[in-house]
Every structure is written in C-alpha cells, then in structure tokens.
Amino acid sequence: MIVFRFADQIQHFKVLRDGSGKYFLWVVKFDSLNELVKYHRTASVSRSQTIYLQDMIRVCNHVIRLYCMHGVQRCGC
C-alpha cells in the first residue's frame, strides 16, 4: 500500500504483484518497490489526477505530538 497526502487528503494506492512477483499499480511492472516509487516520481500514480510521489518534507522533528494535561500541543522544534 502506498499512502500519501494530496490536496489535504490522505490517498491510498494498493500495490499489486503479478504471478512472477513483479510490483505494479496499473500497467507498468517493476522488479522492486524502489523501482516502482522511482518511476512514479515522474509518472502519475493516479489515472484521474496528476500526482507524483516525492520525499516527505519534515515540518517538525517529532512524529508523535505530546499533549499536556490541559490539551495544549507541545513541540520542541
């Protein structure tokens, strides 16, 4: 499963495997997941929208946010 954010929504694309073990989303098949991701950096993962995969942009050093007892979000960035 490839999961990513696009247009303020979380998108999910199921990665399939054929009988010979190759990975694909639509038609083009790959020997590895890394090859599939590399290809979809320049070819859209969607058939209805133009969506290219790219590296995540880190906006904070913390993946999990901790909340104090009053519900105020704290981040030490």
C-alpha positions in Angstrom: 0.0 0.0 0.0 1.3 3.4 -0.9 -0.1 6.1 1.4 0.4 9.8 0.9 -1.1 13.2 1.4 -2.5 15.1 -1.6 -4.8 18.2 -1.6 -5.3 18.0 2.2 -6.5 14.3 1.9 -4.8 11.0 2.6 -4.6 8.9 -0.5 -4.2 5.1 -0.6 -3.0 3.1 -3.6 -2.8 -0.7 -3.4 0.5 -2.1 -4.8 -0.2 -5.4 -6.6 2.0 -8.3 -7.5 1.7 -10.5 -10.6 2.4 -14.2 -10.8 6.1 -13.7 -11.4 6.4 -11.4 -8.3 6.6 -8.0 -10.1 5.0 -5.0 -8.5 2.6 -2.6 -10.2 -0.2 -0.1 -9.6 -1.7 -0.1 -13.1 0.1 -1.5 -16.2 3.9 -0.8 -15.8 5.5 -3.6 -13.7 8.7 -3.4 -11.6 11.1 -5.9 -10.0 11.2 -3.9 -6.8 9.2 -1.4 -4.7 12.1 1.0 -5.0 11.8 0.9 -8.8 8.1 1.5 -8.6 8.5 4.5 -6.4 11.3 5.9 -8.5 9.1 5.6 -11.7 6.2 7.4 -10.0 8.3 10.4 -9.1 7.9 11.4 -12.8 4.7 9.4 -13.8 1.4 10.0 -12.0 0.2 7.3 -9.6 -3.4 8.3 -10.4 -5.3 7.9 -13.6 -7.7 10.7 -12.7 -5.3 13.3 -11.3 -1.7 14.2 -11.8 0.0 13.0 -8.6 3.8 12.4 -8.4 5.5 10.8 -5.5 8.1 12.8 -3.7 10.0 12.7 -0.4 8.2 13.8 2.7 9.0 17.3 3.9 9.8 17.3 7.6 8.0 20.1 9.3 8.9 19.0 12.8 11.4 16.8 14.4 8.7 14.9 16.2 6.4 12.4 14.5 4.2 11.9 17.6 2.9 15.1 19.3 2.5 15.0 23.1 -0.2 16.9 24.8 0.0 18.3 28.3 -2.8 17.7 30.8 -4.7 20.8 29.5 -4.7 19.5 25.9 -2.2 22.1 24.6 0.0 20.7 21.9 3.7 21.0 22.7 6.5 20.7 20.2 10.2 21.4 20.9 11.2 22.4 17.3 
